[in-house]
Amino acid sequence: MSGLLRPMDHWDRTRQDGPLTVRMEQAGDTLTVRAIGELSRSTAETFEAELRLAISGDASTVVLDLGGVGLIDSTGLRSVVRIANQSLRAGGRLRMRRASAPVQQALEWGGLEHLLSFVD
């Protein structure tokens, strides 16, 4: 796994965990992490592990794309919060590109929409 994080111009990796797919793609110094499917109690551990790997790497910016998440429960939301807080402690390199309607709604209900910076 650590071999994937050595400096390269481009690489990608996909991990499937039941109803969740996490795809990481690095181009230059930006690493994009896309989650597709369900971010819930059954998949949160995999999601967090992949994001911890992403923010510990050498990318100057990590972009989180949750536009493909169709379901997020309180455990999934807690995972997003944990990773955002870890990123802030590590220098704040995590940015959000897209959030599906369920993710956006969960962030708003929790008063957490300010936690992540959004990029285009």
Biopython code that builds the backbone (N, CA, C, O; Angstrom):
import numpy as np
from Bio.PDB.StructureBuilder import StructureBuilder

atoms = [
    (1, "MET", "N", (0.819, -1.187, 0.000)),
    (1, "MET", "CA", (0.000, 0.000, 0.000)),
    (1, "MET", "C", (0.865, 1.254, 0.000)),
    (1, "MET", "O", (0.560, 2.193, -0.735)),
    (2, "SER", "N", (1.924, 1.308, 0.788)),
    (2, "SER", "CA", (2.728, 2.517, 0.858)),
    (2, "SER", "C", (3.406, 2.820, -0.468)),
    (2, "SER", "O", (3.732, 3.976, -0.738)),
    (3, "GLY", "N", (3.627, 1.804, -1.304)),
    (3, "GLY", "CA", (4.221, 2.043, -2.604)),
    (3, "GLY", "C", (3.362, 2.940, -3.476)),
    (3, "GLY", "O", (3.882, 3.604, -4.373)),
    (4, "LEU", "N", (2.060, 2.975, -3.233)),
    (4, "LEU", "CA", (1.168, 3.826, -4.013)),
    (4, "LEU", "C", (1.356, 5.297, -3.700)),
    (4, "LEU", "O", (0.984, 6.151, -4.505)),
    (5, "LEU", "N", (1.925, 5.608, -2.545)),
    (5, "LEU", "CA", (2.007, 7.001, -2.141)),
    (5, "LEU", "C", (3.350, 7.639, -2.453)),
    (5, "LEU", "O", (3.601, 8.770, -2.036)),
    (6, "ARG", "N", (4.216, 6.948, -3.171)),
    (6, "ARG", "CA", (5.475, 7.575, -3.548)),
    (6, "ARG", "C", (5.186, 8.623, -4.617)),
    (6, "ARG", "O", (4.205, 8.495, -5.349)),
    (7, "PRO", "N", (6.017, 9.654, -4.721)),
    (7, "PRO", "CA", (5.754, 10.712, -5.697)),
    (7, "PRO", "C", (5.676, 10.153, -7.122)),
    (7, "PRO", "O", (6.592, 9.476, -7.589)),
    (8, "MET", "N", (4.597, 10.442, -7.779)),
    (8, "MET", "CA", (4.376, 10.033, -9.162)),
    (8, "MET", "C", (3.530, 11.116, -9.821)),
    (8, "MET", "O", (2.857, 11.887, -9.138)),
    (9, "ASP", "N", (3.566, 11.169, -11.131)),
    (9, "ASP", "CA", (2.721, 12.127, -11.829)),
    (9, "ASP", "C", (1.255, 11.729, -11.755)),
    (9, "ASP", "O", (0.378, 12.586, -11.649)),
    (10, "HIS", "N", (0.987, 10.416, -11.810)),
    (10, "HIS", "CA", (-0.405, 9.967, -11.822)),
    (10, "HIS", "C", (-0.480, 8.524, -11.335)),
    (10, "HIS", "O", (0.341, 7.689, -11.715)),
    (11, "TRP", "N", (-1.456, 8.239, -10.505)),
    (11, "TRP", "CA", (-1.770, 6.866, -10.097)),
    (11, "TRP", "C", (-3.208, 6.818, -9.635)),
    (11, "TRP", "O", (-3.801, 7.849, -9.314)),
    (12, "ASP", "N", (-3.769, 5.626, -9.602)),
    (12, "ASP", "CA", (-5.107, 5.487, -9.034)),
    (12, "ASP", "C", (-5.241, 4.135, -8.351)),
    (12, "ASP", "O", (-4.475, 3.206, -8.606)),
    (13, "ARG", "N", (-6.240, 4.054, -7.475)),
    (13, "ARG", "CA", (-6.491, 2.860, -6.672)),
    (13, "ARG", "C", (-7.980, 2.845, -6.362)),
    (13, "ARG", "O", (-8.570, 3.888, -6.080)),
    (14, "THR", "N", (-8.589, 1.662, -6.412)),
    (14, "THR", "CA", (-10.002, 1.515, -6.085)),
    (14, "THR", "C", (-10.144, 0.433, -5.029)),
    (14, "THR", "O", (-9.526, -0.628, -5.119)),
    (15, "ARG", "N", (-10.971, 0.719, -4.021)),
    (15, "ARG", "CA", (-11.245, -0.260, -2.968)),
    (15, "ARG", "C", (-12.754, -0.411, -2.819)),
    (15, "ARG", "O", (-13.480, 0.574, -2.684)),
    (16, "GLN", "N", (-13.206, -1.645, -2.845)),
    (16, "GLN", "CA", (-14.627, -1.970, -2.723)),
    (16, "GLN", "C", (-14.864, -2.584, -1.350)),
    (16, "GLN", "O", (-14.131, -3.478, -0.928)),
    (17, "ASP", "N", (-15.893, -2.101, -0.655)),
    (17, "ASP", "CA", (-16.300, -2.678, 0.626)),
    (17, "ASP", "C", (-17.818, -2.761, 0.632)),
    (17, "ASP", "O", (-18.495, -1.817, 1.039)),
    (18, "GLY", "N", (-18.350, -3.888, 0.180)),
    (18, "GLY", "CA", (-19.801, -4.050, 0.117)),
    (18, "GLY", "C", (-20.439, -2.945, -0.704)),
    (18, "GLY", "O", (-20.141, -2.802, -1.890)),
    (19, "PRO", "N", (-21.324, -2.151, -0.078)),
    (19, "PRO", "CA", (-22.049, -1.117, -0.818)),
    (19, "PRO", "C", (-21.263, 0.190, -1.017)),
    (19, "PRO", "O", (-21.835, 1.188, -1.456)),
    (20, "LEU", "N", (-19.963, 0.193, -0.699)),
    (20, "LEU", "CA", (-19.154, 1.407, -0.854)),
    (20, "LEU", "C", (-17.950, 1.132, -1.743)),
    (20, "LEU", "O", (-17.259, 0.125, -1.584)),
    (21, "THR", "N", (-17.709, 2.040, -2.678)),
    (21, "THR", "CA", (-16.492, 2.030, -3.478)),
    (21, "THR", "C", (-15.751, 3.324, -3.187)),
    (21, "THR", "O", (-16.339, 4.405, -3.227)),
    (22, "VAL", "N", (-14.455, 3.213, -2.893)),
    (22, "VAL", "CA", (-13.619, 4.391, -2.677)),
    (22, "VAL", "C", (-12.534, 4.359, -3.739)),
    (22, "VAL", "O", (-11.773, 3.397, -3.837)),
    (23, "ARG", "N", (-12.471, 5.424, -4.534)),
    (23, "ARG", "CA", (-11.461, 5.516, -5.589)),
    (23, "ARG", "C", (-10.561, 6.703, -5.303)),
    (23, "ARG", "O", (-11.031, 7.824, -5.107)),
    (24, "MET", "N", (-9.267, 6.445, -5.281)),
    (24, "MET", "CA", (-8.289, 7.512, -5.090)),
    (24, "MET", "C", (-7.498, 7.663, -6.376)),
    (24, "MET", "O", (-7.032, 6.683, -6.958)),
    (25, "GLU", "N", (-7.357, 8.904, -6.808)),
    (25, "GLU", "CA", (-6.603, 9.188, -8.024)),
    (25, "GLU", "C", (-5.732, 10.409, -7.784)),
    (25, "GLU", "O", (-6.225, 11.476, -7.417)),
    (26, "GLN", "N", (-4.433, 10.241, -7.995)),
    (26, "GLN", "CA", (-3.521, 11.363, -7.823)),
    (26, "GLN", "C", (-3.028, 11.817, -9.178)),
    (26, "GLN", "O", (-2.571, 11.013, -9.991)),
    (27, "ALA", "N", (-3.125, 13.111, -9.412)),
    (27, "ALA", "CA", (-2.592, 13.745, -10.608)),
    (27, "ALA", "C", (-1.764, 14.925, -10.125)),
    (27, "ALA", "O", (-2.301, 15.880, -9.563)),
    (28, "GLY", "N", (-0.468, 14.858, -10.343)),
    (28, "GLY", "CA", (0.406, 15.904, -9.832)),
    (28, "GLY", "C", (0.386, 15.913, -8.320)),
    (28, "GLY", "O", (0.584, 14.878, -7.684)),
    (29, "ASP", "N", (0.147, 17.084, -7.740)),
    (29, "ASP", "CA", (0.155, 17.186, -6.275)),
    (29, "ASP", "C", (-1.248, 17.194, -5.671)),
    (29, "ASP", "O", (-1.416, 17.534, -4.500)),
    (30, "THR", "N", (-2.265, 16.817, -6.471)),
    (30, "THR", "CA", (-3.643, 16.757, -5.975)),
    (30, "THR", "C", (-4.136, 15.315, -5.981)),
    (30, "THR", "O", (-4.065, 14.625, -6.998)),
    (31, "LEU", "N", (-4.633, 14.872, -4.834)),
    (31, "LEU", "CA", (-5.208, 13.541, -4.691)),
    (31, "LEU", "C", (-6.715, 13.693, -4.542)),
    (31, "LEU", "O", (-7.186, 14.365, -3.624)),
    (32, "THR", "N", (-7.473, 13.071, -5.442)),
    (32, "THR", "CA", (-8.932, 13.106, -5.374)),
    (32, "THR", "C", (-9.428, 11.769, -4.847)),
    (32, "THR", "O", (-9.037, 10.711, -5.339)),
    (33, "VAL", "N", (-10.300, 11.828, -3.834)),
    (33, "VAL", "CA", (-10.896, 10.631, -3.244)),
    (33, "VAL", "C", (-12.388, 10.691, -3.518)),
    (33, "VAL", "O", (-13.075, 11.606, -3.064)),
    (34, "ARG", "N", (-12.893, 9.702, -4.269)),
    (34, "ARG", "CA", (-14.318, 9.640, -4.597)),
    (34, "ARG", "C", (-14.952, 8.472, -3.857)),
    (34, "ARG", "O", (-14.468, 7.342, -3.923)),
    (35, "ALA", "N", (-16.027, 8.755, -3.162)),
    (35, "ALA", "CA", (-16.802, 7.700, -2.508)),
    (35, "ALA", "C", (-18.115, 7.552, -3.261)),
    (35, "ALA", "O", (-18.785, 8.537, -3.570)),
    (36, "ILE", "N", (-18.469, 6.307, -3.550)),
    (36, "ILE", "CA", (-19.690, 6.019, -4.292)),
    (36, "ILE", "C", (-20.446, 4.925, -3.546)),
    (36, "ILE", "O", (-19.888, 3.877, -3.221)),
    (37, "GLY", "N", (-21.716, 5.184, -3.281)),
    (37, "GLY", "CA", (-22.541, 4.171, -2.631)),
    (37, "GLY", "C", (-23.018, 4.606, -1.262)),
    (37, "GLY", "O", (-23.597, 5.680, -1.096)),
    (38, "GLU", "N", (-22.766, 3.754, -0.291)),
    (38, "GLU", "CA", (-23.315, 3.920, 1.050)),
    (38, "GLU", "C", (-22.205, 4.201, 2.060)),
    (38, "GLU", "O", (-21.254, 3.428, 2.180)),
    (39, "LEU", "N", (-22.330, 5.297, 2.774)),
    (39, "LEU", "CA", (-21.377, 5.642, 3.828)),
    (39, "LEU", "C", (-22.114, 5.457, 5.149)),
    (39, "LEU", "O", (-22.825, 6.345, 5.618)),
    (40, "SER", "N", (-21.924, 4.277, 5.734)),
    (40, "SER", "CA", (-22.731, 3.876, 6.886)),
    (40, "SER", "C", (-21.887, 3.080, 7.875)),
    (40, "SER", "O", (-20.675, 2.937, 7.720)),
    (41, "ARG", "N", (-22.551, 2.580, 8.871)),
    (41, "ARG", "CA", (-21.873, 1.802, 9.915)),
    (41, "ARG", "C", (-21.046, 0.663, 9.321)),
    (41, "ARG", "O", (-19.949, 0.377, 9.800)),
    (42, "SER", "N", (-21.558, 0.025, 8.298)),
    (42, "SER", "CA", (-20.861, -1.130, 7.724)),
    (42, "SER", "C", (-19.670, -0.753, 6.850)),
    (42, "SER", "O", (-18.835, -1.610, 6.557)),
    (43, "THR", "N", (-19.569, 0.505, 6.426)),
    (43, "THR", "CA", (-18.497, 0.904, 5.503)),
    (43, "THR", "C", (-17.601, 2.009, 6.049)),
    (43, "THR", "O", (-16.588, 2.335, 5.430)),
    (44, "ALA", "N", (-17.946, 2.583, 7.176)),
    (44, "ALA", "CA", (-17.216, 3.746, 7.701)),
    (44, "ALA", "C", (-15.748, 3.438, 7.980)),
    (44, "ALA", "O", (-14.888, 4.289, 7.755)),
    (45, "GLU", "N", (-15.454, 2.243, 8.463)),
    (45, "GLU", "CA", (-14.068, 1.892, 8.781)),
    (45, "GLU", "C", (-13.192, 1.915, 7.526)),
    (45, "GLU", "O", (-12.079, 2.440, 7.552)),
    (46, "THR", "N", (-13.692, 1.348, 6.440)),
    (46, "THR", "CA", (-12.953, 1.367, 5.177)),
    (46, "THR", "C", (-12.781, 2.792, 4.677)),
    (46, "THR", "O", (-11.690, 3.174, 4.252)),
    (47, "PHE", "N", (-13.844, 3.580, 4.722)),
    (47, "PHE", "CA", (-13.790, 4.975, 4.287)),
    (47, "PHE", "C", (-12.719, 5.740, 5.070)),
    (47, "PHE", "O", (-11.889, 6.432, 4.481)),
    (48, "GLU", "N", (-12.744, 5.611, 6.393)),
    (48, "GLU", "CA", (-11.759, 6.319, 7.218)),
    (48, "GLU", "C", (-10.341, 5.852, 6.929)),
    (48, "GLU", "O", (-9.424, 6.670, 6.864)),
    (49, "ALA", "N", (-10.150, 4.557, 6.756)),
    (49, "ALA", "CA", (-8.807, 4.036, 6.471)),
    (49, "ALA", "C", (-8.265, 4.611, 5.167)),
    (49, "ALA", "O", (-7.099, 4.998, 5.096)),
    (50, "GLU", "N", (-9.097, 4.669, 4.146)),
    (50, "GLU", "CA", (-8.660, 5.216, 2.861)),
    (50, "GLU", "C", (-8.356, 6.712, 2.972)),
    (50, "GLU", "O", (-7.377, 7.192, 2.399)),
    (51, "LEU", "N", (-9.185, 7.440, 3.700)),
    (51, "LEU", "CA", (-8.950, 8.878, 3.853)),
    (51, "LEU", "C", (-7.719, 9.159, 4.707)),
    (51, "LEU", "O", (-6.981, 10.105, 4.427)),
    (52, "ARG", "N", (-7.486, 8.358, 5.738)),
    (52, "ARG", "CA", (-6.262, 8.531, 6.541)),
    (52, "ARG", "C", (-5.037, 8.309, 5.670)),
    (52, "ARG", "O", (-4.057, 9.047, 5.765)),
    (53, "LEU", "N", (-5.096, 7.290, 4.822)),
    (53, "LEU", "CA", (-4.014, 7.028, 3.881)),
    (53, "LEU", "C", (-3.809, 8.236, 2.966)),
    (53, "LEU", "O", (-2.677, 8.649, 2.713)),
    (54, "ALA", "N", (-4.895, 8.788, 2.481)),
    (54, "ALA", "CA", (-4.820, 9.932, 1.565)),
    (54, "ALA", "C", (-4.200, 11.151, 2.230)),
    (54, "ALA", "O", (-3.310, 11.775, 1.652)),
    (55, "ILE", "N", (-4.650, 11.506, 3.436)),
    (55, "ILE", "CA", (-4.139, 12.735, 4.050)),
    (55, "ILE", "C", (-2.744, 12.562, 4.631)),
    (55, "ILE", "O", (-2.086, 13.549, 4.960)),
    (56, "SER", "N", (-2.282, 11.317, 4.763)),
    (56, "SER", "CA", (-0.922, 11.107, 5.264)),
    (56, "SER", "C", (0.099, 11.068, 4.134)),
    (56, "SER", "O", (1.300, 10.998, 4.391)),
    (57, "GLY", "N", (-0.358, 11.113, 2.899)),
    (57, "GLY", "CA", (0.537, 11.028, 1.751)),
    (57, "GLY", "C", (1.211, 12.349, 1.433)),
    (57, "GLY", "O", (1.154, 13.299, 2.214)),
    (58, "ASP", "N", (1.848, 12.393, 0.275)),
    (58, "ASP", "CA", (2.632, 13.568, -0.098)),
    (58, "ASP", "C", (1.874, 14.581, -0.954)),
    (58, "ASP", "O", (2.457, 15.577, -1.382)),
    (59, "ALA", "N", (0.595, 14.348, -1.210)),
    (59, "ALA", "CA", (-0.191, 15.299, -2.006)),
    (59, "ALA", "C", (-0.359, 16.599, -1.232)),
    (59, "ALA", "O", (-0.621, 16.580, -0.030)),
    (60, "SER", "N", (-0.210, 17.723, -1.917)),
    (60, "SER", "CA", (-0.375, 19.006, -1.229)),
    (60, "SER", "C", (-1.843, 19.307, -0.968)),
    (60, "SER", "O", (-2.167, 20.052, -0.043)),
    (61, "THR", "N", (-2.738, 18.733, -1.776)),
    (61, "THR", "CA", (-4.175, 18.931, -1.590)),
    (61, "THR", "C", (-4.896, 17.597, -1.761)),
    (61, "THR", "O", (-4.626, 16.849, -2.701)),
    (62, "VAL", "N", (-5.816, 17.309, -0.842)),
    (62, "VAL", "CA", (-6.671, 16.128, -0.945)),
    (62, "VAL", "C", (-8.092, 16.635, -1.153)),
    (62, "VAL", "O", (-8.617, 17.391, -0.336)),
    (63, "VAL", "N", (-8.711, 16.212, -2.256)),
    (63, "VAL", "CA", (-10.057, 16.644, -2.611)),
    (63, "VAL", "C", (-11.010, 15.468, -2.393)),
    (63, "VAL", "O", (-10.812, 14.387, -2.947)),
    (64, "LEU", "N", (-12.036, 15.691, -1.588)),
    (64, "LEU", "CA", (-13.019, 14.665, -1.273)),
    (64, "LEU", "C", (-14.270, 14.900, -2.109)),
    (64, "LEU", "O", (-14.858, 15.981, -2.072)),
    (65, "ASP", "N", (-14.670, 13.881, -2.863)),
    (65, "ASP", "CA", (-15.856, 13.952, -3.714)),
    (65, "ASP", "C", (-16.875, 12.950, -3.184)),
    (65, "ASP", "O", (-16.715, 11.741, -3.352)),
    (66, "LEU", "N", (-17.924, 13.462, -2.544)),
    (66, "LEU", "CA", (-18.984, 12.611, -2.004)),
    (66, "LEU", "C", (-20.260, 12.732, -2.833)),
    (66, "LEU", "O", (-21.353, 12.440, -2.346)),
    (67, "GLY", "N", (-20.118, 13.162, -4.080)),
    (67, "GLY", "CA", (-21.268, 13.319, -4.962)),
    (67, "GLY", "C", (-21.959, 12.012, -5.301)),
    (67, "GLY", "O", (-23.126, 12.017, -5.693)),
    (68, "GLY", "N", (-21.262, 10.892, -5.160)),
    (68, "GLY", "CA", (-21.837, 9.595, -5.475)),
    (68, "GLY", "C", (-22.368, 8.838, -4.269)),
    (68, "GLY", "O", (-22.736, 7.669, -4.383)),
    (69, "VAL", "N", (-22.412, 9.493, -3.114)),
    (69, "VAL", "CA", (-22.910, 8.841, -1.901)),
    (69, "VAL", "C", (-24.424, 8.995, -1.849)),
    (69, "VAL", "O", (-24.941, 10.107, -1.742)),
    (70, "GLY", "N", (-25.126, 7.877, -1.925)),
    (70, "GLY", "CA", (-26.586, 7.899, -1.928)),
    (70, "GLY", "C", (-27.195, 7.792, -0.551)),
    (70, "GLY", "O", (-28.356, 8.149, -0.350)),
    (71, "LEU", "N", (-26.411, 7.298, 0.410)),
    (71, "LEU", "CA", (-26.900, 7.153, 1.774)),
    (71, "LEU", "C", (-25.761, 7.444, 2.734)),
    (71, "LEU", "O", (-24.653, 6.936, 2.566)),
    (72, "ILE", "N", (-26.036, 8.265, 3.741)),
    (72, "ILE", "CA", (-25.067, 8.516, 4.802)),
    (72, "ILE", "C", (-25.827, 8.473, 6.124)),
    (72, "ILE", "O", (-26.847, 9.143, 6.286)),
    (73, "ASP", "N", (-25.320, 7.680, 7.064)),
    (73, "ASP", "CA", (-25.949, 7.636, 8.383)),
    (73, "ASP", "C", (-25.049, 8.363, 9.386)),
    (73, "ASP", "O", (-24.038, 8.950, 9.000)),
    (74, "SER", "N", (-25.412, 8.324, 10.661)),
    (74, "SER", "CA", (-24.655, 9.072, 11.671)),
    (74, "SER", "C", (-23.218, 8.575, 11.785)),
    (74, "SER", "O", (-22.319, 9.366, 12.067)),
    (75, "THR", "N", (-22.984, 7.285, 11.573)),
    (75, "THR", "CA", (-21.617, 6.756, 11.621)),
    (75, "THR", "C", (-20.806, 7.289, 10.449)),
    (75, "THR", "O", (-19.642, 7.652, 10.616)),
    (76, "GLY", "N", (-21.405, 7.338, 9.274)),
    (76, "GLY", "CA", (-20.728, 7.894, 8.110)),
    (76, "GLY", "C", (-20.419, 9.367, 8.289)),
    (76, "GLY", "O", (-19.336, 9.829, 7.929)),
    (77, "LEU", "N", (-21.373, 10.106, 8.845)),
    (77, "LEU", "CA", (-21.153, 11.531, 9.104)),
    (77, "LEU", "C", (-20.030, 11.718, 10.117)),
    (77, "LEU", "O", (-19.193, 12.607, 9.965)),
    (78, "ARG", "N", (-20.014, 10.887, 11.144)),
    (78, "ARG", "CA", (-18.947, 10.962, 12.147)),
    (78, "ARG", "C", (-17.587, 10.702, 11.496)),
    (78, "ARG", "O", (-16.595, 11.326, 11.875)),
    (79, "SER", "N", (-17.529, 9.797, 10.531)),
    (79, "SER", "CA", (-16.284, 9.529, 9.810)),
    (79, "SER", "C", (-15.807, 10.756, 9.042)),
    (79, "SER", "O", (-14.619, 11.081, 9.055)),
    (80, "VAL", "N", (-16.729, 11.432, 8.377)),
    (80, "VAL", "CA", (-16.369, 12.654, 7.650)),
    (80, "VAL", "C", (-15.821, 13.692, 8.627)),
    (80, "VAL", "O", (-14.816, 14.342, 8.339)),
    (81, "VAL", "N", (-16.469, 13.850, 9.773)),
    (81, "VAL", "CA", (-16.028, 14.823, 10.782)),
    (81, "VAL", "C", (-14.646, 14.454, 11.318)),
    (81, "VAL", "O", (-13.779, 15.320, 11.442)),
    (82, "ARG", "N", (-14.435, 13.182, 11.636)),
    (82, "ARG", "CA", (-13.121, 12.746, 12.144)),
    (82, "ARG", "C", (-12.013, 13.052, 11.147)),
    (82, "ARG", "O", (-10.967, 13.589, 11.510)),
    (83, "ILE", "N", (-12.252, 12.707, 9.893)),
    (83, "ILE", "CA", (-11.233, 12.926, 8.870)),
    (83, "ILE", "C", (-10.999, 14.417, 8.654)),
    (83, "ILE", "O", (-9.854, 14.841, 8.492)),
    (84, "ALA", "N", (-12.053, 15.215, 8.648)),
    (84, "ALA", "CA", (-11.891, 16.666, 8.496)),
    (84, "ALA", "C", (-11.068, 17.233, 9.645)),
    (84, "ALA", "O", (-10.197, 18.074, 9.424)),
    (85, "ASN", "N", (-11.330, 16.787, 10.858)),
    (85, "ASN", "CA", (-10.560, 17.259, 12.014)),
    (85, "ASN", "C", (-9.107, 16.812, 11.940)),
    (85, "ASN", "O", (-8.207, 17.586, 12.265)),
    (86, "GLN", "N", (-8.864, 15.575, 11.519)),
    (86, "GLN", "CA", (-7.487, 15.100, 11.343)),
    (86, "GLN", "C", (-6.766, 15.951, 10.309)),
    (86, "GLN", "O", (-5.604, 16.314, 10.488)),
    (87, "SER", "N", (-7.459, 16.260, 9.241)),
    (87, "SER", "CA", (-6.866, 17.074, 8.193)),
    (87, "SER", "C", (-6.513, 18.465, 8.706)),
    (87, "SER", "O", (-5.443, 18.991, 8.400)),
    (88, "LEU", "N", (-7.405, 19.054, 9.480)),
    (88, "LEU", "CA", (-7.126, 20.377, 10.049)),
    (88, "LEU", "C", (-5.884, 20.339, 10.930)),
    (88, "LEU", "O", (-5.047, 21.239, 10.866)),
    (89, "ARG", "N", (-5.763, 19.299, 11.751)),
    (89, "ARG", "CA", (-4.584, 19.169, 12.617)),
    (89, "ARG", "C", (-3.310, 18.976, 11.801)),
    (89, "ARG", "O", (-2.220, 19.339, 12.243)),
    (90, "ALA", "N", (-3.456, 18.399, 10.600)),
    (90, "ALA", "CA", (-2.298, 18.141, 9.744)),
    (90, "ALA", "C", (-2.015, 19.290, 8.777)),
    (90, "ALA", "O", (-1.154, 19.161, 7.907)),
    (91, "GLY", "N", (-2.709, 20.389, 8.913)),
    (91, "GLY", "CA", (-2.448, 21.528, 8.047)),
    (91, "GLY", "C", (-3.590, 21.902, 7.126)),
    (91, "GLY", "O", (-3.449, 22.826, 6.325)),
    (92, "GLY", "N", (-4.717, 21.214, 7.213)),
    (92, "GLY", "CA", (-5.913, 21.613, 6.467)),
    (92, "GLY", "C", (-5.854, 21.405, 4.983)),
    (92, "GLY", "O", (-6.286, 22.273, 4.224)),
    (93, "ARG", "N", (-5.330, 20.273, 4.539)),
    (93, "ARG", "CA", (-5.207, 20.010, 3.103)),
    (93, "ARG", "C", (-6.446, 19.374, 2.494)),
    (93, "ARG", "O", (-6.487, 19.191, 1.277)),
    (94, "LEU", "N", (-7.457, 19.027, 3.285)),
    (94, "LEU", "CA", (-8.654, 18.351, 2.770)),
    (94, "LEU", "C", (-9.684, 19.378, 2.303)),
    (94, "LEU", "O", (-10.031, 20.303, 3.037)),
    (95, "ARG", "N", (-10.168, 19.200, 1.071)),
    (95, "ARG", "CA", (-11.189, 20.066, 0.499)),
    (95, "ARG", "C", (-12.314, 19.187, -0.031)),
    (95, "ARG", "O", (-12.080, 18.032, -0.385)),
    (96, "MET", "N", (-13.522, 19.715, -0.090)),
    (96, "MET", "CA", (-14.677, 18.979, -0.611)),
    (96, "MET", "C", (-14.996, 19.512, -1.999)),
    (96, "MET", "O", (-15.112, 20.722, -2.191)),
    (97, "ARG", "N", (-15.139, 18.607, -2.974)),
    (97, "ARG", "CA", (-15.523, 19.028, -4.327)),
    (97, "ARG", "C", (-17.030, 18.940, -4.499)),
    (97, "ARG", "O", (-17.663, 19.907, -4.925)),
    (98, "ARG", "N", (-17.604, 17.808, -4.177)),
    (98, "ARG", "CA", (-19.045, 17.628, -4.353)),
    (98, "ARG", "C", (-19.605, 16.884, -3.159)),
    (98, "ARG", "O", (-18.927, 16.069, -2.534)),
    (99, "ALA", "N", (-20.838, 17.178, -2.860)),
    (99, "ALA", "CA", (-21.567, 16.431, -1.835)),
    (99, "ALA", "C", (-22.949, 16.140, -2.400)),
    (99, "ALA", "O", (-23.627, 17.041, -2.892)),
    (100, "SER", "N", (-23.361, 14.894, -2.328)),
    (100, "SER", "CA", (-24.705, 14.537, -2.792)),
    (100, "SER", "C", (-25.731, 15.209, -1.891)),
    (100, "SER", "O", (-25.389, 15.724, -0.826)),
    (101, "ALA", "N", (-26.979, 15.200, -2.317)),
    (101, "ALA", "CA", (-28.043, 15.800, -1.500)),
    (101, "ALA", "C", (-28.103, 15.184, -0.101)),
    (101, "ALA", "O", (-28.230, 15.927, 0.872)),
    (102, "PRO", "N", (-28.015, 13.834, 0.046)),
    (102, "PRO", "CA", (-28.038, 13.278, 1.402)),
    (102, "PRO", "C", (-26.857, 13.735, 2.264)),
    (102, "PRO", "O", (-27.018, 13.979, 3.460)),
    (103, "VAL", "N", (-25.678, 13.850, 1.661)),
    (103, "VAL", "CA", (-24.500, 14.293, 2.420)),
    (103, "VAL", "C", (-24.653, 15.759, 2.801)),
    (103, "VAL", "O", (-24.416, 16.130, 3.951)),
    (104, "GLN", "N", (-25.046, 16.592, 1.846)),
    (104, "GLN", "CA", (-25.231, 18.018, 2.127)),
    (104, "GLN", "C", (-26.262, 18.214, 3.229)),
    (104, "GLN", "O", (-26.063, 19.028, 4.130)),
    (105, "GLN", "N", (-27.357, 17.475, 3.161)),
    (105, "GLN", "CA", (-28.413, 17.578, 4.166)),
    (105, "GLN", "C", (-27.899, 17.146, 5.541)),
    (105, "GLN", "O", (-28.196, 17.797, 6.543)),
    (106, "ALA", "N", (-27.135, 16.056, 5.598)),
    (106, "ALA", "CA", (-26.584, 15.588, 6.880)),
    (106, "ALA", "C", (-25.620, 16.612, 7.463)),
    (106, "ALA", "O", (-25.635, 16.857, 8.669)),
    (107, "LEU", "N", (-24.782, 17.213, 6.620)),
    (107, "LEU", "CA", (-23.856, 18.248, 7.097)),
    (107, "LEU", "C", (-24.622, 19.451, 7.639)),
    (107, "LEU", "O", (-24.271, 19.995, 8.685)),
    (108, "GLU", "N", (-25.671, 19.865, 6.924)),
    (108, "GLU", "CA", (-26.472, 21.009, 7.370)),
    (108, "GLU", "C", (-27.221, 20.700, 8.659)),
    (108, "GLU", "O", (-27.239, 21.525, 9.572)),
    (109, "TRP", "N", (-27.841, 19.522, 8.750)),
    (109, "TRP", "CA", (-28.575, 19.146, 9.963)),
    (109, "TRP", "C", (-27.651, 19.109, 11.169)),
    (109, "TRP", "O", (-28.039, 19.472, 12.279)),
    (110, "GLY", "N", (-26.427, 18.668, 10.934)),
    (110, "GLY", "CA", (-25.460, 18.596, 12.030)),
    (110, "GLY", "C", (-24.751, 19.913, 12.293)),
    (110, "GLY", "O", (-23.930, 20.001, 13.206)),
    (111, "GLY", "N", (-25.060, 20.954, 11.495)),
    (111, "GLY", "CA", (-24.378, 22.237, 11.649)),
    (111, "GLY", "C", (-22.905, 22.143, 11.296)),
    (111, "GLY", "O", (-22.083, 22.861, 11.865)),
    (112, "LEU", "N", (-22.560, 21.262, 10.357)),
    (112, "LEU", "CA", (-21.165, 20.962, 10.047)),
    (112, "LEU", "C", (-20.726, 21.425, 8.661)),
    (112, "LEU", "O", (-19.601, 21.146, 8.247)),
    (113, "GLU", "N", (-21.593, 22.125, 7.944)),
    (113, "GLU", "CA", (-21.244, 22.516, 6.573)),
    (113, "GLU", "C", (-20.012, 23.415, 6.522)),
    (113, "GLU", "O", (-19.363, 23.504, 5.480)),
    (114, "HIS", "N", (-19.680, 24.076, 7.613)),
    (114, "HIS", "CA", (-18.504, 24.951, 7.672)),
    (114, "HIS", "C", (-17.203, 24.174, 7.869)),
    (114, "HIS", "O", (-16.117, 24.736, 7.724)),
    (115, "LEU", "N", (-17.307, 22.890, 8.198)),
    (115, "LEU", "CA", (-16.145, 22.087, 8.566)),
    (115, "LEU", "C", (-15.181, 21.876, 7.405)),
    (115, "LEU", "O", (-13.969, 21.810, 7.612)),
    (116, "LEU", "N", (-15.705, 21.769, 6.187)),
    (116, "LEU", "CA", (-14.876, 21.516, 5.016)),
    (116, "LEU", "C", (-14.962, 22.681, 4.044)),
    (116, "LEU", "O", (-16.035, 23.244, 3.825)),
    (117, "SER", "N", (-13.831, 23.033, 3.470)),
    (117, "SER", "CA", (-13.801, 24.048, 2.425)),
    (117, "SER", "C", (-14.198, 23.387, 1.113)),
    (117, "SER", "O", (-13.716, 22.302, 0.788)),
    (118, "PHE", "N", (-15.074, 24.036, 0.361)),
    (118, "PHE", "CA", (-15.497, 23.504, -0.929)),
    (118, "PHE", "C", (-14.675, 24.131, -2.045)),
    (118, "PHE", "O", (-14.359, 25.320, -2.004)),
    (119, "VAL", "N", (-14.329, 23.318, -3.047)),
    (119, "VAL", "CA", (-13.607, 23.786, -4.225)),
    (119, "VAL", "C", (-14.418, 23.421, -5.455)),
    (119, "VAL", "O", (-15.288, 22.553, -5.393)),
    (120, "ASP", "N", (-14.136, 24.084, -6.577)),
    (120, "ASP", "CA", (-14.824, 23.773, -7.842)),
    (120, "ASP", "C", (-14.176, 22.606, -8.524)),
    (120, "ASP", "O", (-14.615, 22.198, -9.599)),
]
sb = StructureBuilder()
sb.init_structure("model")
sb.init_model(0)
sb.init_chain("A")
sb.init_seg("    ")
for serial, (resi, resn, name, xyz) in enumerate(atoms, 1):
    if name == "N":
        sb.init_residue(resn, " ", resi, " ")
    sb.init_atom(name, np.array(xyz, "f"), 0.0, 1.0, " ", f" {name:<3s}", serial, name[0])
structure = sb.get_structure()
